Amino acid sequence: MYLTAGIAIIVAMALMLARAIVGPTVYDRVLAVNSFGTKTVLLLGVLGFLTGRPAFLDIALLYALINFIATIAILKFFRYGRLTGVMSDENPAREELR
Amino acid sequence: MGHLILRVTIKTLFAPIILFALYVQFHGDYGPGGGFQAGVILASAFILHALGFGLDRCQRVIPPSWLPVGMALGVLIYAGTGVYTLLFGGNFLDYDVIQPDSHHHAGQHIGIIAVELGVGLAVAATMLQIYYAFAGREPEPMDDSW
């Protein structure tokens, strides 16, 4: 059962990878990479139960965390052009540079 | 101040991330983890906070001048443990001399916890320093802004 789930997750990961490569806009790619990370978390969980090492769940938890932070960092960088400032509704990077 | 949901999420996650870092730090003997991973997780909590609330607020909590001290202190704890065992007649990082009479290798556990503490401190400080250096850079002017 875990093997079937693992294969299904790998197929879904391949689809996400295809979207990340093809994706016309940067937001498609970010969303694809984020979903890829989520699938990686699931795969780590399944792999942990498949090999009888539930300690993999720690790694899965950590991967979910890093994935979340990375997505926020990438989105902030593309929205504001830098990582420093406070996030607001307007676009401060472009305001300052004008 | 926009992005309310993101800010609330970051505030909610901040403490559990640090708790997870401590779990990885002290559970490193028995599960996956150890000082390096714990340091990265601890730094990632502050990086997340800096992403959401701005670098200035994060630097008010952990000033950039502290970070080199943290790095050096981590290496000092690591090397100091080694030299400590040298002074008691063992090899470098020979933990058994810390508790020589123990049949349960208590010296090994004490030594590894001390060393991992040093590694965690050094790695957390280095990661945060890398982020400060990376995020504190002024943005390049855009091509059409000349």
gemmi code that builds the backbone of each chain (N, CA, C; Angstrom):
import gemmi

chains = {
    "A": [
        ("MET", (0.840, -1.203, 0.000), (0.000, 0.000, 0.000), (0.873, 1.251, 0.000)),
        ("TYR", (1.909, 1.216, 0.880), (2.823, 2.364, 0.923), (3.577, 2.517, -0.386)),
        ("LEU", (3.879, 1.360, -1.038), (4.611, 1.409, -2.305), (3.768, 2.103, -3.368)),
        ("THR", (2.466, 1.726, -3.432), (1.577, 2.360, -4.400), (1.495, 3.859, -4.154)),
        ("ALA", (1.354, 4.230, -2.875), (1.273, 5.650, -2.535), (2.547, 6.372, -2.950)),
        ("GLY", (3.698, 5.718, -2.721), (4.966, 6.331, -3.094), (5.075, 6.552, -4.590)),
        ("ILE", (4.655, 5.540, -5.371), (4.722, 5.683, -6.836), (3.794, 6.794, -7.304)),
        ("ALA", (2.590, 6.855, -6.718), (1.645, 7.920, -7.093), (2.226, 9.290, -6.774)),
        ("ILE", (2.895, 9.405, -5.633), (3.487, 10.696, -5.260), (4.610, 11.057, -6.228)),
        ("ILE", (5.398, 10.051, -6.654), (6.501, 10.341, -7.581), (5.946, 10.816, -8.922)),
        ("VAL", (4.834, 10.191, -9.372), (4.208, 10.654, -10.622), (3.759, 12.107, -10.480)),
        ("ALA", (3.133, 12.414, -9.332), (2.690, 13.797, -9.103), (3.875, 14.749, -9.067)),
        ("MET", (4.987, 14.285, -8.501), (6.190, 15.137, -8.458), (6.709, 15.406, -9.860)),
        ("ALA", (6.658, 14.397, -10.734), (7.102, 14.592, -12.117), (6.246, 15.652, -12.808)),
        ("LEU", (4.924, 15.583, -12.547), (4.030, 16.588, -13.133), (4.389, 17.989, -12.639)),
        ("MET", (4.666, 18.105, -11.329), (5.038, 19.405, -10.768), (6.329, 19.921, -11.382)),
        ("LEU", (7.279, 18.998, -11.587), (8.569, 19.385, -12.171), (8.358, 19.889, -13.589)),
        ("ALA", (7.465, 19.213, -14.331), (7.184, 19.662, -15.696), (6.599, 21.071, -15.680)),
        ("ARG", (5.690, 21.326, -14.728), (5.097, 22.663, -14.649), (6.158, 23.695, -14.259)),
        ("ALA", (7.082, 23.315, -13.398), (8.130, 24.253, -12.989), (9.041, 24.600, -14.155)),
        ("ILE", (9.264, 23.645, -15.055), (10.144, 23.932, -16.200), (9.382, 24.701, -17.274)),
        ("VAL", (8.144, 24.283, -17.553), (7.386, 24.893, -18.648), (6.822, 26.248, -18.251)),
        ("GLY", (6.363, 26.324, -16.969), (5.563, 27.432, -16.454), (5.835, 28.791, -17.063)),
        ("PRO", (4.852, 29.432, -17.658), (5.137, 30.676, -18.365), (5.544, 31.820, -17.439)),
        ("THR", (4.907, 31.974, -16.274), (5.252, 33.084, -15.381), (6.009, 32.565, -14.165)),
        ("VAL", (6.619, 33.524, -13.444), (7.408, 33.132, -12.272), (6.505, 32.585, -11.170)),
        ("TYR", (5.247, 33.022, -11.126), (4.344, 32.555, -10.073), (3.944, 31.104, -10.285)),
        ("ASP", (3.803, 30.718, -11.577), (3.570, 29.290, -11.854), (4.710, 28.455, -11.318)),
        ("ARG", (5.925, 28.968, -11.546), (7.093, 28.184, -11.135), (7.171, 28.103, -9.611)),
        ("VAL", (6.906, 29.241, -8.925), (6.957, 29.228, -7.461), (5.926, 28.253, -6.902)),
        ("LEU", (4.717, 28.298, -7.487), (3.664, 27.400, -7.014), (4.048, 25.949, -7.261)),
        ("ALA", (4.658, 25.690, -8.433), (5.067, 24.323, -8.748), (6.152, 23.846, -7.786)),
        ("VAL", (7.115, 24.725, -7.497), (8.197, 24.329, -6.590), (7.650, 24.089, -5.188)),
        ("ASN", (6.691, 24.942, -4.772), (6.076, 24.770, -3.459), (5.331, 23.442, -3.373)),
        ("SER", (4.562, 23.131, -4.423), (3.840, 21.854, -4.419), (4.813, 20.688, -4.463)),
        ("PHE", (5.922, 20.867, -5.200), (6.955, 19.827, -5.243), (7.509, 19.564, -3.844)),
        ("GLY", (7.712, 20.659, -3.093), (8.195, 20.500, -1.727), (7.197, 19.759, -0.864)),
        ("THR", (5.910, 20.075, -1.035), (4.874, 19.373, -0.268), (4.869, 17.884, -0.597)),
        ("LYS", (5.012, 17.576, -1.890), (5.065, 16.153, -2.291), (6.297, 15.475, -1.715)),
        ("THR", (7.391, 16.249, -1.612), (8.600, 15.665, -1.016), (8.359, 15.301, 0.437)),
        ("VAL", (7.638, 16.179, 1.146), (7.300, 15.870, 2.542), (6.494, 14.576, 2.621)),
        ("LEU", (5.488, 14.446, 1.738), (4.660, 13.239, 1.736), (5.501, 12.008, 1.425)),
        ("LEU", (6.398, 12.160, 0.418), (7.238, 11.034, 0.027), (8.153, 10.610, 1.168)),
        ("LEU", (8.682, 11.599, 1.901), (9.544, 11.278, 3.049), (8.756, 10.499, 4.100)),
        ("GLY", (7.505, 10.926, 4.349), (6.668, 10.210, 5.311), (6.425, 8.778, 4.882)),
        ("VAL", (6.040, 8.601, 3.597), (5.756, 7.256, 3.077), (7.008, 6.389, 3.124)),
        ("LEU", (8.150, 6.997, 2.741), (9.416, 6.262, 2.726), (9.788, 5.814, 4.132)),
        ("GLY", (9.499, 6.693, 5.119), (9.798, 6.332, 6.505), (9.029, 5.101, 6.935)),
        ("PHE", (7.735, 5.034, 6.583), (6.951, 3.865, 6.965), (7.307, 2.651, 6.128)),
        ("LEU", (7.718, 2.891, 4.872), (8.077, 1.784, 3.983), (9.307, 1.061, 4.491)),
        ("THR", (10.291, 1.839, 4.984), (11.528, 1.223, 5.450), (11.510, 0.987, 6.951)),
        ("GLY", (10.369, 1.279, 7.608), (10.258, 1.010, 9.037), (11.115, 1.917, 9.893)),
        ("ARG", (11.331, 3.136, 9.442), (12.115, 4.092, 10.246), (11.304, 5.356, 10.450)),
        ("PRO", (10.441, 5.381, 11.479), (9.549, 6.535, 11.664), (10.307, 7.824, 11.978)),
        ("ALA", (11.627, 7.730, 12.211), (12.412, 8.938, 12.460), (12.418, 9.848, 11.236)),
        ("PHE", (12.054, 9.286, 10.073), (11.962, 10.106, 8.868), (10.940, 11.227, 9.032)),
        ("LEU", (9.972, 11.040, 9.939), (8.940, 12.072, 10.111), (9.559, 13.381, 10.593)),
        ("ASP", (10.625, 13.297, 11.399), (11.337, 14.508, 11.824), (11.865, 15.262, 10.614)),
        ("ILE", (12.479, 14.486, 9.698), (13.048, 15.109, 8.507), (11.939, 15.722, 7.659)),
        ("ALA", (10.795, 14.995, 7.562), (9.677, 15.514, 6.781), (9.173, 16.832, 7.361)),
        ("LEU", (9.077, 16.876, 8.686), (8.621, 18.093, 9.365), (9.564, 19.255, 9.064)),
        ("LEU", (10.858, 18.961, 9.152), (11.863, 19.991, 8.884), (11.788, 20.458, 7.434)),
        ("TYR", (11.574, 19.502, 6.527), (11.507, 19.857, 5.109), (10.311, 20.766, 4.837)),
        ("ALA", (9.175, 20.466, 5.485), (7.994, 21.315, 5.326), (8.290, 22.734, 5.789)),
        ("LEU", (9.007, 22.832, 6.898), (9.353, 24.144, 7.474), (10.238, 24.939, 6.525)),
        ("ILE", (11.324, 24.298, 6.033), (12.261, 24.987, 5.155), (11.573, 25.386, 3.853)),
        ("ASN", (10.690, 24.500, 3.381), (9.939, 24.778, 2.160), (9.092, 26.039, 2.308)),
        ("PHE", (8.444, 26.161, 3.467), (7.608, 27.335, 3.759), (8.443, 28.609, 3.758)),
        ("ILE", (9.593, 28.555, 4.428), (10.444, 29.744, 4.510), (10.981, 30.118, 3.134)),
        ("ALA", (11.395, 29.100, 2.371), (11.958, 29.369, 1.046), (10.923, 30.010, 0.137)),
        ("THR", (9.673, 29.512, 0.204), (8.632, 30.084, -0.640), (8.387, 31.545, -0.290)),
        ("ILE", (8.330, 31.849, 1.008), (8.117, 33.239, 1.421), (9.274, 34.110, 0.944)),
        ("ALA", (10.515, 33.596, 1.063), (11.676, 34.382, 0.655), (11.653, 34.656, -0.841)),
        ("ILE", (11.341, 33.624, -1.636), (11.330, 33.808, -3.090), (10.244, 34.798, -3.486)),
        ("LEU", (9.050, 34.633, -2.914), (7.949, 35.524, -3.269), (8.259, 36.956, -2.866)),
        ("LYS", (8.861, 37.136, -1.667), (9.189, 38.492, -1.224), (10.228, 39.124, -2.142)),
        ("PHE", (11.200, 38.309, -2.543), (12.253, 38.849, -3.413), (11.687, 39.278, -4.757)),
        ("PHE", (10.795, 38.476, -5.311), (10.264, 38.840, -6.626), (9.264, 39.981, -6.549)),
        ("ARG", (8.589, 40.123, -5.388), (7.588, 41.174, -5.264), (8.254, 42.524, -4.971)),
        ("TYR", (9.279, 42.534, -4.105), (9.855, 43.795, -3.639), (11.278, 44.034, -4.137)),
        ("GLY", (11.890, 43.037, -4.773), (13.218, 43.229, -5.330), (14.334, 43.133, -4.325)),
        ("ARG", (14.021, 42.951, -3.034), (15.060, 42.776, -2.022), (14.433, 42.115, -0.794)),
        ("LEU", (15.299, 41.674, 0.110), (14.793, 40.916, 1.256), (14.722, 41.755, 2.527)),
        ("THR", (15.194, 43.011, 2.481), (15.373, 43.773, 3.709), (14.070, 44.254, 4.312)),
        ("GLY", (13.301, 45.017, 3.528), (12.289, 45.901, 4.082), (11.099, 45.201, 4.688)),
        ("VAL", (10.243, 46.005, 5.291), (8.988, 45.509, 5.826), (8.031, 45.337, 4.660)),
        ("MET", (7.311, 44.232, 4.646), (6.383, 43.988, 3.554), (5.144, 44.864, 3.720)),
        ("SER", (4.835, 45.645, 2.697), (3.625, 46.444, 2.752), (2.867, 46.243, 1.444)),
        ("ASP", (1.702, 46.880, 1.353), (0.872, 46.632, 0.181), (1.432, 47.285, -1.074)),
        ("GLU", (2.067, 48.474, -0.887), (2.659, 49.076, -2.079), (4.025, 48.454, -2.345)),
        ("ASN", (4.728, 48.958, -3.314), (5.985, 48.341, -3.717), (7.132, 49.281, -3.415)),
        ("PRO", (7.764, 49.180, -2.212), (8.720, 50.194, -1.792), (9.982, 50.225, -2.644)),
        ("ALA", (10.421, 49.070, -3.157), (11.664, 49.043, -3.927), (11.548, 49.936, -5.163)),
        ("ARG", (10.418, 49.820, -5.841), (10.246, 50.620, -7.059), (10.021, 52.094, -6.703)),
        ("GLU", (9.363, 52.363, -5.553), (9.167, 53.774, -5.141), (10.517, 54.469, -4.949)),
        ("GLU", (11.414, 53.794, -4.206), (12.684, 54.417, -3.876), (13.533, 54.664, -5.113)),
        ("LEU", (13.460, 53.749, -6.041), (14.347, 53.834, -7.194), (13.892, 54.865, -8.209)),
        ("ARG", (12.653, 55.346, -8.053), (12.147, 56.255, -9.068), (12.890, 57.592, -9.012)),
    ],
    "B": [
        ("MET", (0.806, 48.373, 6.717), (1.144, 46.997, 7.112), (0.176, 46.011, 6.454)),
        ("GLY", (0.616, 45.418, 5.356), (-0.230, 44.434, 4.696), (0.129, 43.024, 5.134)),
        ("HIS", (-0.373, 42.052, 4.393), (-0.039, 40.643, 4.577), (-0.315, 40.178, 6.002)),
        ("LEU", (-1.564, 40.404, 6.465), (-1.911, 40.076, 7.851), (-1.796, 38.586, 8.121)),
        ("ILE", (-2.290, 37.766, 7.159), (-2.301, 36.311, 7.368), (-0.884, 35.792, 7.510)),
        ("LEU", (0.001, 36.323, 6.646), (1.402, 35.882, 6.692), (2.038, 36.228, 8.029)),
        ("ARG", (1.760, 37.452, 8.513), (2.351, 37.859, 9.789), (1.853, 37.004, 10.942)),
        ("VAL", (0.542, 36.736, 10.953), (0.002, 35.902, 12.038), (0.591, 34.505, 11.971)),
        ("THR", (0.742, 33.979, 10.731), (1.331, 32.641, 10.590), (2.754, 32.613, 11.121)),
        ("ILE", (3.523, 33.664, 10.774), (4.922, 33.702, 11.225), (4.990, 33.786, 12.739)),
        ("LYS", (4.129, 34.643, 13.334), (4.137, 34.759, 14.797), (3.758, 33.446, 15.457)),
        ("THR", (2.805, 32.711, 14.823), (2.392, 31.432, 15.404), (3.500, 30.396, 15.297)),
        ("LEU", (4.229, 30.415, 14.180), (5.228, 29.377, 13.945), (6.536, 29.624, 14.676)),
        ("PHE", (6.780, 30.881, 15.102), (8.113, 31.241, 15.594), (8.539, 30.373, 16.780)),
        ("ALA", (7.678, 30.304, 17.804), (8.046, 29.538, 19.001), (8.159, 28.041, 18.722)),
        ("PRO", (7.216, 27.414, 17.982), (7.387, 25.982, 17.694), (8.662, 25.669, 16.923)),
        ("ILE", (9.115, 26.592, 16.050), (10.357, 26.322, 15.317), (11.526, 26.248, 16.290)),
        ("ILE", (11.568, 27.195, 17.244), (12.672, 27.182, 18.204), (12.598, 25.931, 19.082)),
        ("LEU", (11.363, 25.535, 19.442), (11.194, 24.303, 20.215), (11.697, 23.103, 19.431)),
        ("PHE", (11.398, 23.076, 18.130), (11.851, 21.974, 17.278), (13.374, 21.964, 17.186)),
        ("ALA", (13.961, 23.171, 17.134), (15.425, 23.258, 17.095), (16.024, 22.653, 18.365)),
        ("LEU", (15.415, 22.971, 19.517), (15.928, 22.404, 20.774), (15.755, 20.889, 20.798)),
        ("TYR", (14.620, 20.412, 20.256), (14.376, 18.966, 20.185), (15.449, 18.285, 19.348)),
        ("VAL", (15.746, 18.885, 18.177), (16.769, 18.286, 17.311), (18.137, 18.339, 17.986)),
        ("GLN", (18.385, 19.437, 18.714), (19.675, 19.591, 19.397), (19.897, 18.488, 20.428)),
        ("PHE", (18.886, 18.278, 21.278), (19.108, 17.358, 22.397), (18.737, 15.923, 22.069)),
        ("HIS", (18.025, 15.715, 20.969), (17.651, 14.362, 20.581), (18.634, 13.801, 19.563)),
        ("GLY", (19.688, 14.572, 19.260), (20.624, 14.172, 18.217), (21.295, 12.834, 18.466)),
        ("ASP", (21.407, 12.441, 19.735), (22.028, 11.158, 20.020), (21.205, 9.993, 19.495)),
        ("TYR", (19.875, 10.138, 19.551), (19.006, 8.987, 19.323), (18.293, 9.022, 17.979)),
        ("GLY", (18.158, 10.171, 17.376), (17.438, 10.248, 16.111), (18.237, 11.055, 15.109)),
        ("PRO", (17.628, 11.362, 13.976), (18.320, 12.224, 13.034), (18.457, 13.623, 13.623)),
        ("GLY", (19.566, 14.253, 13.403), (19.727, 15.608, 13.923), (21.097, 15.790, 14.533)),
        ("GLY", (21.226, 16.814, 15.344), (22.503, 17.150, 15.949), (22.697, 18.648, 15.934)),
        ("GLY", (23.909, 19.044, 16.271), (24.167, 20.471, 16.430), (23.989, 21.270, 15.165)),
        ("PHE", (24.509, 20.751, 14.051), (24.443, 21.519, 12.799), (22.999, 21.779, 12.402)),
        ("GLN", (22.194, 20.725, 12.385), (20.800, 20.868, 11.969), (20.044, 21.783, 12.926)),
        ("ALA", (20.299, 21.621, 14.228), (19.613, 22.460, 15.209), (19.974, 23.927, 15.015)),
        ("GLY", (21.257, 24.185, 14.709), (21.666, 25.568, 14.469), (20.964, 26.166, 13.269)),
        ("VAL", (20.855, 25.367, 12.203), (20.182, 25.867, 11.001), (18.714, 26.156, 11.305)),
        ("ILE", (18.055, 25.255, 12.066), (16.637, 25.462, 12.364), (16.457, 26.705, 13.234)),
        ("LEU", (17.342, 26.860, 14.218), (17.253, 28.030, 15.098), (17.435, 29.317, 14.291)),
        ("ALA", (18.410, 29.318, 13.374), (18.614, 30.515, 12.545), (17.433, 30.739, 11.622)),
        ("SER", (16.823, 29.645, 11.137), (15.711, 29.806, 10.195), (14.517, 30.459, 10.873)),
        ("ALA", (14.351, 30.246, 12.191), (13.261, 30.924, 12.897), (13.446, 32.434, 12.819)),
        ("PHE", (14.681, 32.901, 13.058), (14.928, 34.345, 13.025), (14.898, 34.881, 11.602)),
        ("ILE", (15.329, 34.046, 10.631), (15.259, 34.471, 9.235), (13.801, 34.662, 8.831)),
        ("LEU", (12.955, 33.726, 9.274), (11.521, 33.839, 8.972), (10.950, 35.117, 9.564)),
        ("HIS", (11.332, 35.420, 10.801), (10.846, 36.641, 11.442), (11.339, 37.875, 10.693)),
        ("ALA", (12.610, 37.833, 10.265), (13.160, 38.980, 9.532), (12.481, 39.147, 8.184)),
        ("LEU", (12.101, 38.044, 7.565), (11.392, 38.145, 6.285), (10.045, 38.817, 6.463)),
        ("GLY", (9.357, 38.450, 7.541), (8.004, 38.957, 7.704), (7.943, 40.358, 8.280)),
        ("PHE", (8.841, 40.676, 9.219), (8.720, 41.935, 9.943), (9.855, 42.908, 9.663)),
        ("GLY", (10.711, 42.585, 8.720), (11.792, 43.496, 8.382), (13.073, 43.156, 9.110)),
        ("LEU", (14.186, 43.452, 8.443), (15.490, 43.102, 9.007), (15.793, 43.906, 10.267)),
        ("ASP", (15.292, 45.160, 10.335), (15.642, 46.023, 11.465), (15.148, 45.446, 12.784)),
        ("ARG", (13.906, 44.925, 12.760), (13.350, 44.399, 14.007), (14.088, 43.158, 14.462)),
        ("CYS", (14.550, 42.361, 13.484), (15.322, 41.172, 13.851), (16.684, 41.570, 14.403)),
        ("GLN", (17.278, 42.628, 13.805), (18.602, 43.045, 14.263), (18.544, 43.735, 15.612)),
        ("ARG", (17.337, 44.211, 16.000), (17.208, 44.767, 17.343), (17.243, 43.658, 18.391)),
        ("VAL", (16.737, 42.478, 18.031), (16.768, 41.352, 18.974), (18.157, 40.724, 19.011)),
        ("ILE", (18.719, 40.464, 17.820), (20.066, 39.883, 17.746), (20.933, 40.855, 16.947)),
        ("PRO", (21.677, 41.742, 17.622), (22.502, 42.706, 16.887), (23.577, 41.993, 16.067)),
        ("PRO", (23.918, 42.529, 14.891), (24.924, 41.873, 14.049), (26.274, 41.746, 14.738)),
        ("SER", (26.559, 42.633, 15.732), (27.861, 42.551, 16.395), (27.975, 41.325, 17.291)),
        ("TRP", (26.827, 40.730, 17.667), (26.888, 39.537, 18.509), (27.331, 38.309, 17.718)),
        ("LEU", (27.056, 38.319, 16.416), (27.190, 37.070, 15.652), (28.628, 36.556, 15.585)),
        ("PRO", (29.637, 37.421, 15.307), (31.008, 36.891, 15.343), (31.370, 36.315, 16.700)),
        ("VAL", (30.842, 36.936, 17.786), (31.087, 36.394, 19.127), (30.499, 34.990, 19.242)),
        ("GLY", (29.264, 34.832, 18.707), (28.617, 33.523, 18.755), (29.408, 32.473, 18.001)),
        ("MET", (29.877, 32.856, 16.785), (30.669, 31.894, 16.005), (31.912, 31.469, 16.756)),
        ("ALA", (32.663, 32.473, 17.270), (33.924, 32.161, 17.942), (33.675, 31.366, 19.213)),
        ("LEU", (32.591, 31.709, 19.945), (32.277, 31.000, 21.179), (31.937, 29.537, 20.899)),
        ("GLY", (31.216, 29.302, 19.780), (30.890, 27.926, 19.415), (32.134, 27.102, 19.167)),
        ("VAL", (33.052, 27.667, 18.381), (34.300, 26.946, 18.102), (35.100, 26.753, 19.378)),
        ("LEU", (35.038, 27.780, 20.266), (35.771, 27.686, 21.538), (35.232, 26.553, 22.392)),
        ("ILE", (33.882, 26.412, 22.437), (33.301, 25.319, 23.228), (33.731, 23.972, 22.668)),
        ("TYR", (33.694, 23.871, 21.329), (34.088, 22.605, 20.686), (35.537, 22.281, 21.001)),
        ("ALA", (36.423, 23.237, 20.655), (37.854, 22.977, 20.851), (38.181, 22.884, 22.332)),
        ("GLY", (37.449, 23.669, 23.155), (37.701, 23.638, 24.590), (37.408, 22.273, 25.187)),
        ("THR", (36.334, 21.624, 24.691), (36.044, 20.268, 25.165), (37.202, 19.331, 24.828)),
        ("GLY", (37.726, 19.494, 23.607), (38.857, 18.660, 23.203), (40.076, 18.897, 24.064)),
        ("VAL", (40.375, 20.163, 24.308), (41.561, 20.483, 25.106), (41.367, 20.031, 26.546)),
        ("TYR", (40.117, 20.137, 27.041), (39.795, 19.685, 28.395), (40.127, 18.211, 28.559)),
        ("THR", (39.731, 17.404, 27.552), (40.059, 15.976, 27.644), (41.561, 15.740, 27.514)),
        ("LEU", (42.232, 16.602, 26.734), (43.699, 16.498, 26.632), (44.341, 16.709, 27.999)),
        ("LEU", (43.787, 17.726, 28.735), (44.386, 18.064, 30.027), (44.262, 16.926, 31.022)),
        ("PHE", (43.211, 16.084, 30.874), (43.033, 14.978, 31.793), (43.711, 13.712, 31.299)),
        ("GLY", (44.550, 13.842, 30.299), (45.368, 12.712, 29.907), (44.832, 11.867, 28.780)),
        ("GLY", (43.682, 12.256, 28.209), (43.144, 11.477, 27.097), (43.615, 12.034, 25.767)),
        ("ASN", (43.028, 11.493, 24.700), (43.267, 12.073, 23.383), (42.381, 13.287, 23.196)),
        ("PHE", (42.547, 13.977, 22.061), (41.678, 15.109, 21.746), (40.262, 14.575, 21.542)),
        ("LEU", (39.282, 15.170, 22.252), (37.882, 14.740, 22.217), (37.713, 13.287, 22.682)),
        ("ASP", (38.532, 12.861, 23.609), (38.382, 11.525, 24.187), (37.450, 11.659, 25.393)),
        ("TYR", (36.144, 11.508, 25.147), (35.157, 11.894, 26.168), (35.217, 11.049, 27.419)),
        ("ASP", (35.751, 9.836, 27.316), (35.672, 8.916, 28.448), (36.394, 9.444, 29.683)),
        ("VAL", (37.366, 10.343, 29.493), (38.099, 10.818, 30.672), (37.282, 11.817, 31.485)),
        ("ILE", (36.143, 12.316, 30.927), (35.338, 13.259, 31.703), (34.703, 12.543, 32.888)),
        ("GLN", (34.226, 11.321, 32.676), (33.647, 10.501, 33.750), (34.317, 9.142, 33.703)),
        ("PRO", (35.518, 9.016, 34.228), (36.284, 7.791, 33.976), (35.714, 6.545, 34.644)),
        ("ASP", (35.047, 6.692, 35.814), (34.617, 5.511, 36.551), (33.289, 4.946, 36.065)),
        ("SER", (32.671, 5.621, 35.132), (31.319, 5.228, 34.749), (31.341, 3.995, 33.853)),
        ("HIS", (30.414, 3.061, 34.130), (30.284, 1.910, 33.258), (29.269, 2.167, 32.153)),
        ("HIS", (28.575, 3.300, 32.246), (27.508, 3.580, 31.285), (27.928, 4.625, 30.265)),
        ("HIS", (29.194, 4.891, 30.178), (29.716, 5.861, 29.212), (29.065, 7.229, 29.380)),
        ("ALA", (28.877, 7.650, 30.635), (28.291, 8.966, 30.878), (29.177, 10.057, 30.311)),
        ("GLY", (30.490, 9.831, 30.334), (31.407, 10.827, 29.783), (31.156, 11.070, 28.309)),
        ("GLN", (30.849, 9.980, 27.578), (30.534, 10.128, 26.150), (29.340, 11.057, 25.952)),
        ("HIS", (28.275, 10.831, 26.761), (27.061, 11.639, 26.594), (27.331, 13.099, 26.933)),
        ("ILE", (28.033, 13.320, 28.066), (28.307, 14.708, 28.467), (29.143, 15.401, 27.406)),
        ("GLY", (30.180, 14.706, 26.935), (31.059, 15.309, 25.940), (30.339, 15.630, 24.653)),
        ("ILE", (29.495, 14.688, 24.196), (28.798, 14.920, 22.922), (27.827, 16.080, 23.067)),
        ("ILE", (27.135, 16.175, 24.221), (26.202, 17.288, 24.399), (26.946, 18.617, 24.381)),
        ("ALA", (28.116, 18.662, 25.035), (28.899, 19.912, 25.049), (29.356, 20.279, 23.644)),
        ("VAL", (29.852, 19.289, 22.904), (30.355, 19.563, 21.558), (29.225, 20.014, 20.636)),
        ("GLU", (28.071, 19.324, 20.757), (26.938, 19.674, 19.895), (26.429, 21.073, 20.204)),
        ("LEU", (26.517, 21.448, 21.500), (26.111, 22.800, 21.881), (26.990, 23.823, 21.165)),
        ("GLY", (28.306, 23.554, 21.135), (29.211, 24.462, 20.436), (28.923, 24.525, 18.956)),
        ("VAL", (28.704, 23.341, 18.339), (28.411, 23.301, 16.902), (27.134, 24.079, 16.613)),
        ("GLY", (26.094, 23.852, 17.444), (24.817, 24.534, 17.215), (24.954, 26.041, 17.297)),
        ("LEU", (25.673, 26.504, 18.301), (25.858, 27.949, 18.469), (26.602, 28.547, 17.268)),
        ("ALA", (27.701, 27.881, 16.866), (28.495, 28.401, 15.756), (27.686, 28.416, 14.469)),
        ("VAL", (26.944, 27.334, 14.214), (26.197, 27.250, 12.957), (25.058, 28.259, 12.934)),
        ("ALA", (24.343, 28.391, 14.068), (23.241, 29.353, 14.102), (23.759, 30.768, 13.835)),
        ("ALA", (24.877, 31.131, 14.488), (25.429, 32.474, 14.290), (25.882, 32.670, 12.851)),
        ("THR", (26.524, 31.636, 12.270), (27.014, 31.770, 10.891), (25.859, 31.917, 9.907)),
        ("MET", (24.823, 31.100, 10.088), (23.671, 31.172, 9.173), (23.007, 32.542, 9.240)),
        ("LEU", (22.847, 33.046, 10.468), (22.203, 34.350, 10.613), (23.087, 35.448, 10.026)),
        ("GLN", (24.405, 35.300, 10.194), (25.332, 36.277, 9.628), (25.254, 36.277, 8.096)),
        ("ILE", (25.170, 35.080, 7.508), (25.047, 34.981, 6.045), (23.768, 35.675, 5.597)),
        ("TYR", (22.675, 35.432, 6.354), (21.419, 36.075, 5.960), (21.502, 37.593, 6.098)),
        ("TYR", (22.111, 38.077, 7.198), (22.243, 39.531, 7.380), (23.049, 40.137, 6.232)),
        ("ALA", (24.158, 39.471, 5.872), (24.998, 39.995, 4.797), (24.255, 39.981, 3.471)),
        ("PHE", (23.459, 38.937, 3.282), (22.765, 38.772, 2.004), (21.592, 39.733, 1.892)),
        ("ALA", (20.819, 39.867, 2.972), (19.605, 40.677, 2.916), (19.898, 42.162, 3.121)),
        ("GLY", (21.013, 42.487, 3.772), (21.300, 43.888, 4.037), (21.881, 44.627, 2.851)),
        ("ARG", (22.138, 43.891, 1.778), (22.699, 44.516, 0.583), (21.708, 45.485, -0.039)),
        ("GLU", (22.210, 46.607, -0.562), (21.332, 47.529, -1.285), (20.942, 46.891, -2.614)),
        ("PRO", (19.694, 47.069, -3.035), (19.281, 46.473, -4.306), (19.950, 47.176, -5.479)),
        ("GLU", (20.199, 46.394, -6.532), (20.753, 46.978, -7.750), (19.687, 47.837, -8.414)),
        ("PRO", (20.075, 48.999, -8.949), (19.092, 49.804, -9.648), (18.561, 49.066, -10.870)),
        ("MET", (17.304, 49.293, -11.153), (16.726, 48.614, -12.311), (17.220, 49.269, -13.589)),
        ("ASP", (17.100, 48.547, -14.675), (17.660, 49.016, -15.943), (16.997, 50.308, -16.417)),
        ("ASP", (15.688, 50.460, -16.120), (14.976, 51.620, -16.660), (14.931, 52.772, -15.666)),
        ("SER", (15.730, 52.736, -14.585), (15.623, 53.792, -13.574), (16.749, 54.815, -13.678)),
        ("TRP", (17.560, 54.726, -14.690), (18.656, 55.672, -14.816), (18.128, 57.020, -15.286)),
    ],
}
model = gemmi.Model(1)
for chain_id, residues in chains.items():
    chain = gemmi.Chain(chain_id)
    for i, (resn, *xyz) in enumerate(residues, 1):
        res = gemmi.Residue()
        res.name, res.seqid = resn, gemmi.SeqId(i, " ")
        for name, pos in zip(("N", "CA", "C"), xyz):
            atom = gemmi.Atom()
            atom.name, atom.element = name, gemmi.Element(name[0])
            atom.pos, atom.b_iso = gemmi.Position(*pos), 0.0
            res.add_atom(atom)
        chain.add_residue(res)
    model.add_chain(chain)
structure = gemmi.Structure()
structure.add_model(model)
structure.setup_entities()
